[in-house]
């Protein structure tokens, strides 16, 4: 299990969005085959950032990749 927190994931997602205005959920992992806890922490971080109204998310089909947009 990893030693980082949801807050660390929030920071990492926000840092990525400083350079790209939109990214996909699959792009926020360091590994091409992330561990389950990494997916869960990342999704919880994503929901927290949405709650803070810093990003918007879209998913075009069930189980499809989630697109993350920076709110301007």
Predicted model as a PDB file, atoms N, CA, C, CB and O in Angstrom, pLDDT in the B-factor column:
MODEL        1                                                                  
ATOM      1  N   UNK A   1       0.839  -1.186   0.000  1.00 50.00           N  
ATOM      2  CA  UNK A   1       0.000   0.000   0.000  1.00 50.00           C  
ATOM      3  C   UNK A   1       0.878   1.241   0.000  1.00 50.00           C  
ATOM      4  CB  UNK A   1      -0.952   0.002   1.214  1.00 50.00           C  
ATOM      5  O   UNK A   1       2.003   1.228   0.500  1.00 50.00           O  
ATOM      6  N   UNK A   2       0.354   2.287  -0.558  1.00 55.00           N  
ATOM      7  CA  UNK A   2       1.112   3.521  -0.698  1.00 55.00           C  
ATOM      8  C   UNK A   2       1.038   4.363   0.582  1.00 55.00           C  
ATOM      9  CB  UNK A   2       0.592   4.326  -1.894  1.00 55.00           C  
ATOM     10  O   UNK A   2       0.142   4.190   1.407  1.00 55.00           O  
ATOM     11  N   UNK A   3       1.991   5.265   0.721  1.00 66.00           N  
ATOM     12  CA  UNK A   3       2.024   6.123   1.900  1.00 66.00           C  
ATOM     13  C   UNK A   3       1.462   7.517   1.626  1.00 66.00           C  
ATOM     14  CB  UNK A   3       3.444   6.237   2.411  1.00 66.00           C  
ATOM     15  O   UNK A   3       1.455   8.357   2.526  1.00 66.00           O  
ATOM     16  N   UNK A   4       0.991   7.783   0.411  1.00 74.00           N  
ATOM     17  CA  UNK A   4       0.459   9.117   0.142  1.00 74.00           C  
ATOM     18  C   UNK A   4      -0.999   9.223   0.552  1.00 74.00           C  
ATOM     19  CB  UNK A   4       0.610   9.462  -1.333  1.00 74.00           C  
ATOM     20  O   UNK A   4      -1.661   8.218   0.810  1.00 74.00           O  
ATOM     21  N   UNK A   5      -1.482  10.441   0.607  1.00 87.00           N  
ATOM     22  CA  UNK A   5      -2.846  10.702   1.052  1.00 87.00           C  
ATOM     23  C   UNK A   5      -3.704  11.185  -0.118  1.00 87.00           C  
ATOM     24  CB  UNK A   5      -2.853  11.740   2.190  1.00 87.00           C  
ATOM     25  O   UNK A   5      -3.214  11.431  -1.220  1.00 87.00           O  
ATOM     26  N   UNK A   6      -4.980  11.310   0.158  1.00 92.00           N  
ATOM     27  CA  UNK A   6      -5.895  11.873  -0.837  1.00 92.00           C  
ATOM     28  C   UNK A   6      -5.476  13.308  -1.144  1.00 92.00           C  
ATOM     29  CB  UNK A   6      -7.374  11.824  -0.334  1.00 92.00           C  
ATOM     30  O   UNK A   6      -5.567  13.758  -2.287  1.00 92.00           O  
ATOM     31  N   UNK A   7      -5.020  14.017  -0.124  1.00 93.00           N  
ATOM     32  CA  UNK A   7      -4.547  15.397  -0.329  1.00 93.00           C  
ATOM     33  C   UNK A   7      -3.370  15.437  -1.308  1.00 93.00           C  
ATOM     34  CB  UNK A   7      -4.132  16.031   1.019  1.00 93.00           C  
ATOM     35  O   UNK A   7      -3.266  16.350  -2.127  1.00 93.00           O  
ATOM     36  N   UNK A   8      -2.487  14.438  -1.216  1.00 92.00           N  
ATOM     37  CA  UNK A   8      -1.369  14.347  -2.165  1.00 92.00           C  
ATOM     38  C   UNK A   8      -1.883  14.149  -3.587  1.00 92.00           C  
ATOM     39  CB  UNK A   8      -0.421  13.192  -1.780  1.00 92.00           C  
ATOM     40  O   UNK A   8      -1.358  14.740  -4.531  1.00 92.00           O  
ATOM     41  N   UNK A   9      -2.908  13.319  -3.734  1.00 93.00           N  
ATOM     42  CA  UNK A   9      -3.483  13.074  -5.067  1.00 93.00           C  
ATOM     43  C   UNK A   9      -4.159  14.331  -5.604  1.00 93.00           C  
ATOM     44  CB  UNK A   9      -4.497  11.909  -5.017  1.00 93.00           C  
ATOM     45  O   UNK A   9      -4.066  14.631  -6.794  1.00 93.00           O  
ATOM     46  N   UNK A  10      -4.837  15.062  -4.728  1.00 94.00           N  
ATOM     47  CA  UNK A  10      -5.468  16.323  -5.140  1.00 94.00           C  
ATOM     48  C   UNK A  10      -4.405  17.260  -5.694  1.00 94.00           C  
ATOM     49  CB  UNK A  10      -6.219  16.991  -3.948  1.00 94.00           C  
ATOM     50  O   UNK A  10      -4.582  17.852  -6.758  1.00 94.00           O  
ATOM     51  N   UNK A  11      -3.305  17.390  -4.969  1.00 94.00           N  
ATOM     52  CA  UNK A  11      -2.222  18.268  -5.403  1.00 94.00           C  
ATOM     53  C   UNK A  11      -1.652  17.822  -6.745  1.00 94.00           C  
ATOM     54  CB  UNK A  11      -1.115  18.304  -4.351  1.00 94.00           C  
ATOM     55  O   UNK A  11      -1.385  18.651  -7.614  1.00 94.00           O  
ATOM     56  N   UNK A  12      -1.467  16.522  -6.915  1.00 93.00           N  
ATOM     57  CA  UNK A  12      -0.920  15.989  -8.153  1.00 93.00           C  
ATOM     58  C   UNK A  12      -1.848  16.264  -9.343  1.00 93.00           C  
ATOM     59  CB  UNK A  12      -0.676  14.488  -8.012  1.00 93.00           C  
ATOM     60  O   UNK A  12      -1.384  16.633 -10.422  1.00 93.00           O  
ATOM     61  N   UNK A  13      -3.154  16.083  -9.143  1.00 93.00           N  
ATOM     62  CA  UNK A  13      -4.124  16.347 -10.215  1.00 93.00           C  
ATOM     63  C   UNK A  13      -4.123  17.843 -10.553  1.00 93.00           C  
ATOM     64  CB  UNK A  13      -5.558  15.880  -9.794  1.00 93.00           C  
ATOM     65  O   UNK A  13      -4.105  18.219 -11.725  1.00 93.00           O  
ATOM     66  N   UNK A  14      -4.142  18.680  -9.531  1.00 93.00           N  
ATOM     67  CA  UNK A  14      -4.122  20.131  -9.766  1.00 93.00           C  
ATOM     68  C   UNK A  14      -2.841  20.559 -10.474  1.00 93.00           C  
ATOM     69  CB  UNK A  14      -4.264  20.891  -8.439  1.00 93.00           C  
ATOM     70  O   UNK A  14      -2.878  21.427 -11.346  1.00 93.00           O  
ATOM     71  N   UNK A  15      -1.719  19.965 -10.113  1.00 93.00           N  
ATOM     72  CA  UNK A  15      -0.448  20.285 -10.775  1.00 93.00           C  
ATOM     73  C   UNK A  15      -0.495  19.911 -12.250  1.00 93.00           C  
ATOM     74  CB  UNK A  15       0.717  19.558 -10.085  1.00 93.00           C  
ATOM     75  O   UNK A  15      -0.031  20.672 -13.099  1.00 93.00           O  
ATOM     76  N   UNK A  16      -1.052  18.745 -12.561  1.00 93.00           N  
ATOM     77  CA  UNK A  16      -1.162  18.328 -13.967  1.00 93.00           C  
ATOM     78  C   UNK A  16      -2.033  19.301 -14.755  1.00 93.00           C  
ATOM     79  CB  UNK A  16      -1.742  16.901 -14.065  1.00 93.00           C  
ATOM     80  O   UNK A  16      -1.745  19.607 -15.912  1.00 93.00           O  
ATOM     81  N   UNK A  17      -3.101  19.784 -14.122  1.00 94.00           N  
ATOM     82  CA  UNK A  17      -4.024  20.687 -14.809  1.00 94.00           C  
ATOM     83  C   UNK A  17      -3.455  22.094 -14.990  1.00 94.00           C  
ATOM     84  CB  UNK A  17      -5.325  20.765 -14.045  1.00 94.00           C  
ATOM     85  O   UNK A  17      -4.022  22.891 -15.737  1.00 94.00           O  
ATOM     86  N   UNK A  18      -2.361  22.408 -14.331  1.00 91.00           N  
ATOM     87  CA  UNK A  18      -1.700  23.697 -14.558  1.00 91.00           C  
ATOM     88  C   UNK A  18      -1.066  23.743 -15.942  1.00 91.00           C  
ATOM     89  CB  UNK A  18      -0.634  23.956 -13.479  1.00 91.00           C  
ATOM     90  O   UNK A  18      -0.920  24.812 -16.535  1.00 91.00           O  
ATOM     91  N   UNK A  19      -0.690  22.573 -16.449  1.00 91.00           N  
ATOM     92  CA  UNK A  19      -0.008  22.489 -17.743  1.00 91.00           C  
ATOM     93  C   UNK A  19      -0.944  22.077 -18.882  1.00 91.00           C  
ATOM     94  CB  UNK A  19       1.140  21.505 -17.652  1.00 91.00           C  
ATOM     95  O   UNK A  19      -0.704  22.414 -20.042  1.00 91.00           O  
ATOM     96  N   UNK A  20      -1.998  21.356 -18.551  1.00 92.00           N  
ATOM     97  CA  UNK A  20      -2.979  20.938 -19.551  1.00 92.00           C  
ATOM     98  C   UNK A  20      -4.355  21.317 -19.010  1.00 92.00           C  
ATOM     99  CB  UNK A  20      -2.882  19.384 -19.860  1.00 92.00           C  
ATOM    100  O   UNK A  20      -4.662  21.030 -17.853  1.00 92.00           O  
ATOM    101  N   UNK A  21      -5.178  21.951 -19.822  1.00 90.00           N  
ATOM    102  CA  UNK A  21      -6.503  22.384 -19.366  1.00 90.00           C  
ATOM    103  C   UNK A  21      -7.472  21.219 -19.223  1.00 90.00           C  
ATOM    104  CB  UNK A  21      -7.078  23.408 -20.327  1.00 90.00           C  
ATOM    105  O   UNK A  21      -8.476  21.319 -18.518  1.00 90.00           O  
ATOM    106  N   UNK A  22      -7.166  20.116 -19.895  1.00 93.00           N  
ATOM    107  CA  UNK A  22      -8.003  18.928 -19.740  1.00 93.00           C  
ATOM    108  C   UNK A  22      -7.140  17.670 -19.820  1.00 93.00           C  
ATOM    109  CB  UNK A  22      -9.114  18.895 -20.819  1.00 93.00           C  
ATOM    110  O   UNK A  22      -6.199  17.585 -20.609  1.00 93.00           O  
ATOM    111  N   UNK A  23      -7.487  16.710 -18.988  1.00 95.00           N  
ATOM    112  CA  UNK A  23      -6.778  15.437 -18.955  1.00 95.00           C  
ATOM    113  C   UNK A  23      -7.810  14.323 -18.769  1.00 95.00           C  
ATOM    114  CB  UNK A  23      -5.700  15.413 -17.811  1.00 95.00           C  
ATOM    115  O   UNK A  23      -8.964  14.581 -18.428  1.00 95.00           O  
ATOM    116  N   UNK A  24      -7.387  13.112 -18.992  1.00 96.00           N  
ATOM    117  CA  UNK A  24      -8.242  11.958 -18.727  1.00 96.00           C  
ATOM    118  C   UNK A  24      -7.838  11.319 -17.401  1.00 96.00           C  
ATOM    119  CB  UNK A  24      -8.154  10.925 -19.883  1.00 96.00           C  
ATOM    120  O   UNK A  24      -6.676  11.369 -16.998  1.00 96.00           O  
ATOM    121  N   UNK A  25      -8.822  10.718 -16.734  1.00 95.00           N  
ATOM    122  CA  UNK A  25      -8.575  10.049 -15.462  1.00 95.00           C  
ATOM    123  C   UNK A  25      -7.440   9.041 -15.579  1.00 95.00           C  
ATOM    124  CB  UNK A  25      -9.841   9.356 -14.974  1.00 95.00           C  
ATOM    125  O   UNK A  25      -6.623   8.919 -14.666  1.00 95.00           O  
ATOM    126  N   UNK A  26      -7.382   8.326 -16.683  1.00 94.00           N  
ATOM    127  CA  UNK A  26      -6.343   7.301 -16.879  1.00 94.00           C  
ATOM    128  C   UNK A  26      -4.937   7.900 -16.945  1.00 94.00           C  
ATOM    129  CB  UNK A  26      -6.620   6.515 -18.157  1.00 94.00           C  
ATOM    130  O   UNK A  26      -3.953   7.184 -16.759  1.00 94.00           O  
ATOM    131  N   UNK A  27      -4.833   9.208 -17.209  1.00 93.00           N  
ATOM    132  CA  UNK A  27      -3.532   9.867 -17.332  1.00 93.00           C  
ATOM    133  C   UNK A  27      -2.938  10.299 -15.985  1.00 93.00           C  
ATOM    134  CB  UNK A  27      -3.662  11.071 -18.230  1.00 93.00           C  
ATOM    135  O   UNK A  27      -1.800  10.764 -15.934  1.00 93.00           O  
ATOM    136  N   UNK A  28      -3.694  10.150 -14.906  1.00 92.00           N  
ATOM    137  CA  UNK A  28      -3.180  10.637 -13.627  1.00 92.00           C  
ATOM    138  C   UNK A  28      -2.411   9.571 -12.852  1.00 92.00           C  
ATOM    139  CB  UNK A  28      -4.319  11.148 -12.783  1.00 92.00           C  
ATOM    140  O   UNK A  28      -1.935   9.827 -11.746  1.00 92.00           O  
ATOM    141  N   UNK A  29      -2.290   8.391 -13.423  1.00 89.00           N  
ATOM    142  CA  UNK A  29      -1.560   7.317 -12.756  1.00 89.00           C  
ATOM    143  C   UNK A  29      -0.129   7.239 -13.270  1.00 89.00           C  
ATOM    144  CB  UNK A  29      -2.272   5.974 -12.962  1.00 89.00           C  
ATOM    145  O   UNK A  29       0.128   7.449 -14.455  1.00 89.00           O  
ATOM    146  N   UNK A  30       0.792   6.937 -12.373  1.00 84.00           N  
ATOM    147  CA  UNK A  30       2.193   6.799 -12.763  1.00 84.00           C  
ATOM    148  C   UNK A  30       2.450   5.453 -13.427  1.00 84.00           C  
ATOM    149  CB  UNK A  30       3.104   6.967 -11.548  1.00 84.00           C  
ATOM    150  O   UNK A  30       3.361   5.318 -14.243  1.00 84.00           O  
ATOM    151  N   UNK A  31       1.646   4.463 -13.073  1.00 87.00           N  
ATOM    152  CA  UNK A  31       1.806   3.116 -13.615  1.00 87.00           C  
ATOM    153  C   UNK A  31       0.719   2.840 -14.650  1.00 87.00           C  
ATOM    154  CB  UNK A  31       1.760   2.060 -12.483  1.00 87.00           C  
ATOM    155  O   UNK A  31      -0.409   3.304 -14.485  1.00 87.00           O  
ATOM    156  N   UNK A  32       1.028   2.094 -15.715  1.00 88.00           N  
ATOM    157  CA  UNK A  32      -0.011   1.738 -16.687  1.00 88.00           C  
ATOM    158  C   UNK A  32      -1.026   0.734 -16.117  1.00 88.00           C  
ATOM    159  CB  UNK A  32       0.635   1.158 -17.946  1.00 88.00           C  
ATOM    160  O   UNK A  32      -2.112   0.561 -16.670  1.00 88.00           O  
ATOM    161  N   UNK A  33      -0.665   0.082 -15.015  1.00 93.00           N  
ATOM    162  CA  UNK A  33      -1.547  -0.891 -14.360  1.00 93.00           C  
ATOM    163  C   UNK A  33      -1.618  -0.546 -12.872  1.00 93.00           C  
ATOM    164  CB  UNK A  33      -1.034  -2.369 -14.575  1.00 93.00           C  
ATOM    165  O   UNK A  33      -1.008  -1.228 -12.049  1.00 93.00           O  
ATOM    166  N   UNK A  34      -2.370   0.523 -12.518  1.00 91.00           N  
ATOM    167  CA  UNK A  34      -2.366   1.002 -11.135  1.00 91.00           C  
ATOM    168  C   UNK A  34      -3.016   0.018 -10.163  1.00 91.00           C  
ATOM    169  CB  UNK A  34      -3.076   2.332 -11.053  1.00 91.00           C  
ATOM    170  O   UNK A  34      -3.892  -0.765 -10.532  1.00 91.00           O  
ATOM    171  N   UNK A  35      -2.567   0.081  -8.927  1.00 91.00           N  
ATOM    172  CA  UNK A  35      -3.156  -0.730  -7.860  1.00 91.00           C  
ATOM    173  C   UNK A  35      -4.558  -0.202  -7.546  1.00 91.00           C  
ATOM    174  CB  UNK A  35      -2.257  -0.711  -6.579  1.00 91.00           C  
ATOM    175  O   UNK A  35      -4.859   0.964  -7.801  1.00 91.00           O  
ATOM    176  N   UNK A  36      -5.403  -1.057  -6.997  1.00 91.00           N  
ATOM    177  CA  UNK A  36      -6.783  -0.678  -6.671  1.00 91.00           C  
ATOM    178  C   UNK A  36      -6.825   0.531  -5.737  1.00 91.00           C  
ATOM    179  CB  UNK A  36      -7.520  -1.860  -6.027  1.00 91.00           C  
ATOM    180  O   UNK A  36      -7.623   1.445  -5.946  1.00 91.00           O  
ATOM    181  N   UNK A  37      -5.975   0.544  -4.710  1.00 90.00           N  
ATOM    182  CA  UNK A  37      -5.994   1.672  -3.774  1.00 90.00           C  
ATOM    183  C   UNK A  37      -5.634   2.983  -4.481  1.00 90.00           C  
ATOM    184  CB  UNK A  37      -5.021   1.416  -2.609  1.00 90.00           C  
ATOM    185  O   UNK A  37      -6.138   4.043  -4.108  1.00 90.00           O  
ATOM    186  N   UNK A  38      -4.772   2.920  -5.490  1.00 91.00           N  
ATOM    187  CA  UNK A  38      -4.388   4.127  -6.230  1.00 91.00           C  
ATOM    188  C   UNK A  38      -5.592   4.660  -7.011  1.00 91.00           C  
ATOM    189  CB  UNK A  38      -3.199   3.832  -7.194  1.00 91.00           C  
ATOM    190  O   UNK A  38      -5.808   5.870  -7.078  1.00 91.00           O  
ATOM    191  N   UNK A  39      -6.364   3.758  -7.593  1.00 92.00           N  
ATOM    192  CA  UNK A  39      -7.571   4.157  -8.330  1.00 92.00           C  
ATOM    193  C   UNK A  39      -8.585   4.778  -7.369  1.00 92.00           C  
ATOM    194  CB  UNK A  39      -8.199   2.936  -9.067  1.00 92.00           C  
ATOM    195  O   UNK A  39      -9.173   5.818  -7.666  1.00 92.00           O  
ATOM    196  N   UNK A  40      -8.783   4.142  -6.229  1.00 93.00           N  
ATOM    197  CA  UNK A  40      -9.751   4.636  -5.237  1.00 93.00           C  
ATOM    198  C   UNK A  40      -9.328   6.001  -4.702  1.00 93.00           C  
ATOM    199  CB  UNK A  40      -9.895   3.634  -4.072  1.00 93.00           C  
ATOM    200  O   UNK A  40     -10.144   6.921  -4.662  1.00 93.00           O  
ATOM    201  N   UNK A  41      -8.069   6.150  -4.291  1.00 92.00           N  
ATOM    202  CA  UNK A  41      -7.576   7.432  -3.781  1.00 92.00           C  
ATOM    203  C   UNK A  41      -7.721   8.520  -4.854  1.00 92.00           C  
ATOM    204  CB  UNK A  41      -6.092   7.306  -3.333  1.00 92.00           C  
ATOM    205  O   UNK A  41      -8.116   9.647  -4.557  1.00 92.00           O  
ATOM    206  N   UNK A  42      -7.402   8.172  -6.083  1.00 94.00           N  
ATOM    207  CA  UNK A  42      -7.480   9.139  -7.183  1.00 94.00           C  
ATOM    208  C   UNK A  42      -8.915   9.571  -7.423  1.00 94.00           C  
ATOM    209  CB  UNK A  42      -6.890   8.546  -8.467  1.00 94.00           C  
ATOM    210  O   UNK A  42      -9.180  10.753  -7.641  1.00 94.00           O  
ATOM    211  N   UNK A  43      -9.842   8.622  -7.385  1.00 95.00           N  
ATOM    212  CA  UNK A  43     -11.246   8.953  -7.620  1.00 95.00           C  
ATOM    213  C   UNK A  43     -11.793   9.802  -6.479  1.00 95.00           C  
ATOM    214  CB  UNK A  43     -12.084   7.674  -7.781  1.00 95.00           C  
ATOM    215  O   UNK A  43     -12.549  10.745  -6.713  1.00 95.00           O  
ATOM    216  N   UNK A  44     -11.419   9.475  -5.255  1.00 96.00           N  
ATOM    217  CA  UNK A  44     -11.856  10.283  -4.108  1.00 96.00           C  
ATOM    218  C   UNK A  44     -11.285  11.699  -4.200  1.00 96.00           C  
ATOM    219  CB  UNK A  44     -11.422   9.619  -2.777  1.00 96.00           C  
ATOM    220  O   UNK A  44     -11.975  12.668  -3.881  1.00 96.00           O  
ATOM    221  N   UNK A  45     -10.041  11.821  -4.632  1.00 96.00           N  
ATOM    222  CA  UNK A  45      -9.425  13.134  -4.825  1.00 96.00           C  
ATOM    223  C   UNK A  45     -10.177  13.912  -5.905  1.00 96.00           C  
ATOM    224  CB  UNK A  45      -7.930  12.988  -5.204  1.00 96.00           C  
ATOM    225  O   UNK A  45     -10.438  15.105  -5.755  1.00 96.00           O  
ATOM    226  N   UNK A  46     -10.517  13.228  -6.982  1.00 96.00           N  
ATOM    227  CA  UNK A  46     -11.254  13.845  -8.083  1.00 96.00           C  
ATOM    228  C   UNK A  46     -12.599  14.390  -7.588  1.00 96.00           C  
ATOM    229  CB  UNK A  46     -11.473  12.825  -9.225  1.00 96.00           C  
ATOM    230  O   UNK A  46     -12.973  15.517  -7.912  1.00 96.00           O  
ATOM    231  N   UNK A  47     -13.317  13.590  -6.808  1.00 96.00           N  
ATOM    232  CA  UNK A  47     -14.613  14.035  -6.281  1.00 96.00           C  
ATOM    233  C   UNK A  47     -14.456  15.235  -5.357  1.00 96.00           C  
ATOM    234  CB  UNK A  47     -15.304  12.892  -5.534  1.00 96.00           C  
ATOM    235  O   UNK A  47     -15.296  16.135  -5.363  1.00 96.00           O  
ATOM    236  N   UNK A  48     -13.401  15.259  -4.574  1.00 96.00           N  
ATOM    237  CA  UNK A  48     -13.151  16.387  -3.677  1.00 96.00           C  
ATOM    238  C   UNK A  48     -12.896  17.668  -4.472  1.00 96.00           C  
ATOM    239  CB  UNK A  48     -11.955  16.087  -2.757  1.00 96.00           C  
ATOM    240  O   UNK A  48     -13.390  18.733  -4.103  1.00 96.00           O  
ATOM    241  N   UNK A  49     -12.129  17.572  -5.559  1.00 96.00           N  
ATOM    242  CA  UNK A  49     -11.845  18.755  -6.374  1.00 96.00           C  
ATOM    243  C   UNK A  49     -13.113  19.235  -7.073  1.00 96.00           C  
ATOM    244  CB  UNK A  49     -10.744  18.449  -7.412  1.00 96.00           C  
ATOM    245  O   UNK A  49     -13.317  20.440  -7.225  1.00 96.00           O  
ATOM    246  N   UNK A  50     -13.970  18.300  -7.502  1.00 96.00           N  
ATOM    247  CA  UNK A  50     -15.261  18.672  -8.106  1.00 96.00           C  
ATOM    248  C   UNK A  50     -16.105  19.420  -7.075  1.00 96.00           C  
ATOM    249  CB  UNK A  50     -16.024  17.407  -8.626  1.00 96.00           C  
ATOM    250  O   UNK A  50     -16.725  20.436  -7.388  1.00 96.00           O  
ATOM    251  N   UNK A  51     -16.122  18.911  -5.854  1.00 96.00           N  
ATOM    252  CA  UNK A  51     -16.891  19.542  -4.781  1.00 96.00           C  
ATOM    253  C   UNK A  51     -16.422  20.976  -4.534  1.00 96.00           C  
ATOM    254  CB  UNK A  51     -16.776  18.719  -3.490  1.00 96.00           C  
ATOM    255  O   UNK A  51     -17.225  21.849  -4.204  1.00 96.00           O  
ATOM    256  N   UNK A  52     -15.124  21.213  -4.693  1.00 95.00           N  
ATOM    257  CA  UNK A  52     -14.564  22.557  -4.518  1.00 95.00           C  
ATOM    258  C   UNK A  52     -14.773  23.452  -5.744  1.00 95.00           C  
ATOM    259  CB  UNK A  52     -13.080  22.456  -4.211  1.00 95.00           C  
ATOM    260  O   UNK A  52     -14.365  24.614  -5.761  1.00 95.00           O  
ATOM    261  N   UNK A  53     -15.421  22.881  -6.773  1.00 95.00           N  
ATOM    262  CA  UNK A  53     -15.747  23.601  -8.022  1.00 95.00           C  
ATOM    263  C   UNK A  53     -14.506  24.088  -8.775  1.00 95.00           C  
ATOM    264  CB  UNK A  53     -16.640  24.792  -7.711  1.00 95.00           C  
ATOM    265  O   UNK A  53     -14.555  25.112  -9.455  1.00 95.00           O  
ATOM    266  N   UNK A  54     -13.400  23.358  -8.654  1.00 93.00           N  
ATOM    267  CA  UNK A  54     -12.178  23.698  -9.376  1.00 93.00           C  
ATOM    268  C   UNK A  54     -12.102  22.997 -10.726  1.00 93.00           C  
ATOM    269  CB  UNK A  54     -10.962  23.342  -8.541  1.00 93.00           C  
ATOM    270  O   UNK A  54     -11.399  23.449 -11.629  1.00 93.00           O  
ATOM    271  N   UNK A  55     -12.830  21.889 -10.861  1.00 94.00           N  
ATOM    272  CA  UNK A  55     -12.836  21.130 -12.112  1.00 94.00           C  
ATOM    273  C   UNK A  55     -14.253  20.676 -12.438  1.00 94.00           C  
ATOM    274  CB  UNK A  55     -11.887  19.913 -12.022  1.00 94.00           C  
ATOM    275  O   UNK A  55     -15.140  20.673 -11.585  1.00 94.00           O  
ATOM    276  N   UNK A  56     -14.435  20.294 -13.692  1.00 94.00           N  
ATOM    277  CA  UNK A  56     -15.656  19.621 -14.135  1.00 94.00           C  
ATOM    278  C   UNK A  56     -15.215  18.302 -14.750  1.00 94.00           C  
ATOM    279  CB  UNK A  56     -16.490  20.502 -15.166  1.00 94.00           C  
ATOM    280  O   UNK A  56     -14.105  18.182 -15.269  1.00 94.00           O  
ATOM    281  N   UNK A  57     -16.092  17.327 -14.683  1.00 94.00           N  
ATOM    282  CA  UNK A  57     -15.766  16.027 -15.269  1.00 94.00           C  
ATOM    283  C   UNK A  57     -16.892  15.573 -16.196  1.00 94.00           C  
ATOM    284  CB  UNK A  57     -15.519  14.975 -14.162  1.00 94.00           C  
ATOM    285  O   UNK A  57     -18.055  15.925 -15.999  1.00 94.00           O  
ATOM    286  N   UNK A  58     -16.529  14.787 -17.209  1.00 95.00           N  
ATOM    287  CA  UNK A  58     -17.492  14.209 -18.148  1.00 95.00           C  
ATOM    288  C   UNK A  58     -17.086  12.781 -18.441  1.00 95.00           C  
ATOM    289  CB  UNK A  58     -17.576  15.038 -19.462  1.00 95.00           C  
ATOM    290  O   UNK A  58     -15.904  12.447 -18.520  1.00 95.00           O  
ATOM    291  N   UNK A  59     -18.094  11.956 -18.599  1.00 94.00           N  
ATOM    292  CA  UNK A  59     -17.862  10.571 -19.004  1.00 94.00           C  
ATOM    293  C   UNK A  59     -18.899  10.281 -20.074  1.00 94.00           C  
ATOM    294  CB  UNK A  59     -17.963   9.552 -17.781  1.00 94.00           C  
ATOM    295  O   UNK A  59     -20.100  10.336 -19.809  1.00 94.00           O  
ATOM    296  N   UNK A  60     -18.439   9.969 -21.289  1.00 92.00           N  
ATOM    297  CA  UNK A  60     -19.355   9.838 -22.416  1.00 92.00           C  
ATOM    298  C   UNK A  60     -20.075   8.501 -22.488  1.00 92.00           C  
ATOM    299  CB  UNK A  60     -18.615  10.051 -23.675  1.00 92.00           C  
ATOM    300  O   UNK A  60     -21.134   8.406 -23.109  1.00 92.00           O  
ATOM    301  N   UNK A  61     -19.524   7.471 -21.867  1.00 94.00           N  
ATOM    302  CA  UNK A  61     -20.216   6.178 -21.839  1.00 94.00           C  
ATOM    303  C   UNK A  61     -19.895   5.459 -20.547  1.00 94.00           C  
ATOM    304  CB  UNK A  61     -19.821   5.307 -23.053  1.00 94.00           C  
ATOM    305  O   UNK A  61     -18.857   5.701 -19.930  1.00 94.00           O  
ATOM    306  N   UNK A  62     -20.788   4.572 -20.138  1.00 92.00           N  
ATOM    307  CA  UNK A  62     -20.572   3.830 -18.910  1.00 92.00           C  
ATOM    308  C   UNK A  62     -19.255   3.068 -18.970  1.00 92.00           C  
ATOM    309  CB  UNK A  62     -21.733   2.870 -18.653  1.00 92.00           C  
ATOM    310  O   UNK A  62     -18.964   2.391 -19.956  1.00 92.00           O  
ATOM    311  N   UNK A  63     -18.468   3.180 -17.921  1.00 91.00           N  
ATOM    312  CA  UNK A  63     -17.149   2.563 -17.796  1.00 91.00           C  
ATOM    313  C   UNK A  63     -16.106   3.166 -18.736  1.00 91.00           C  
ATOM    314  CB  UNK A  63     -17.259   1.088 -18.057  1.00 91.00           C  
ATOM    315  O   UNK A  63     -14.993   2.650 -18.845  1.00 91.00           O  
ATOM    316  N   UNK A  64     -16.467   4.267 -19.420  1.00 93.00           N  
ATOM    317  CA  UNK A  64     -15.506   4.953 -20.282  1.00 93.00           C  
ATOM    318  C   UNK A  64     -14.572   5.811 -19.443  1.00 93.00           C  
ATOM    319  CB  UNK A  64     -16.230   5.818 -21.332  1.00 93.00           C  
ATOM    320  O   UNK A  64     -14.798   6.015 -18.250  1.00 93.00           O  
ATOM    321  N   UNK A  65     -13.533   6.303 -20.073  1.00 94.00           N  
ATOM    322  CA  UNK A  65     -12.577   7.160 -19.375  1.00 94.00           C  
ATOM    323  C   UNK A  65     -13.262   8.484 -18.997  1.00 94.00           C  
ATOM    324  CB  UNK A  65     -11.313   7.420 -20.263  1.00 94.00           C  
ATOM    325  O   UNK A  65     -14.128   8.975 -19.722  1.00 94.00           O  
ATOM    326  N   UNK A  66     -12.866   9.037 -17.876  1.00 95.00           N  
ATOM    327  CA  UNK A  66     -13.425  10.288 -17.381  1.00 95.00           C  
ATOM    328  C   UNK A  66     -12.535  11.433 -17.833  1.00 95.00           C  
ATOM    329  CB  UNK A  66     -13.564  10.269 -15.834  1.00 95.00           C  
ATOM    330  O   UNK A  66     -11.325  11.420 -17.604  1.00 95.00           O  
ATOM    331  N   UNK A  67     -13.146  12.433 -18.483  1.00 96.00           N  
ATOM    332  CA  UNK A  67     -12.405  13.604 -18.915  1.00 96.00           C  
ATOM    333  C   UNK A  67     -12.503  14.662 -17.829  1.00 96.00           C  
ATOM    334  CB  UNK A  67     -12.939  14.142 -20.272  1.00 96.00           C  
ATOM    335  O   UNK A  67     -13.591  14.935 -17.320  1.00 96.00           O  
ATOM    336  N   UNK A  68     -11.373  15.258 -17.471  1.00 96.00           N  
ATOM    337  CA  UNK A  68     -11.291  16.233 -16.393  1.00 96.00           C  
ATOM    338  C   UNK A  68     -10.949  17.595 -16.994  1.00 96.00           C  
ATOM    339  CB  UNK A  68     -10.232  15.808 -15.328  1.00 96.00           C  
ATOM    340  O   UNK A  68      -9.948  17.734 -17.696  1.00 96.00           O  
ATOM    341  N   UNK A  69     -11.786  18.600 -16.715  1.00 94.00           N  
ATOM    342  CA  UNK A  69     -11.608  19.952 -17.246  1.00 94.00           C  
ATOM    343  C   UNK A  69     -11.329  20.925 -16.116  1.00 94.00           C  
ATOM    344  CB  UNK A  69     -12.849  20.396 -18.040  1.00 94.00           C  
ATOM    345  O   UNK A  69     -11.984  20.880 -15.074  1.00 94.00           O  
ATOM    346  N   UNK A  70     -10.374  21.790 -16.316  1.00 91.00           N  
ATOM    347  CA  UNK A  70     -10.091  22.854 -15.363  1.00 91.00           C  
ATOM    348  C   UNK A  70     -11.168  23.929 -15.504  1.00 91.00           C  
ATOM    349  CB  UNK A  70      -8.662  23.451 -15.590  1.00 91.00           C  
ATOM    350  O   UNK A  70     -11.471  24.353 -16.619  1.00 91.00           O  
ATOM    351  N   UNK A  71     -11.746  24.373 -14.396  1.00 89.00           N  
ATOM    352  CA  UNK A  71     -12.736  25.459 -14.412  1.00 89.00           C  
ATOM    353  C   UNK A  71     -11.970  26.769 -14.435  1.00 89.00           C  
ATOM    354  CB  UNK A  71     -13.710  25.388 -13.169  1.00 89.00           C  
ATOM    355  O   UNK A  71     -11.095  27.003 -13.602  1.00 89.00           O  
ATOM    356  N   UNK A  72     -12.301  27.609 -15.381  1.00 77.00           N  
ATOM    357  CA  UNK A  72     -11.596  28.913 -15.543  1.00 77.00           C  
ATOM    358  C   UNK A  72     -12.253  29.976 -14.708  1.00 77.00           C  
ATOM    359  CB  UNK A  72     -11.575  29.360 -17.021  1.00 77.00           C  
ATOM    360  O   UNK A  72     -11.810  31.124 -14.711  1.00 77.00           O  
TER     361      UNK A  72                                                      
ENDMDL                                                                          
END                                                                             
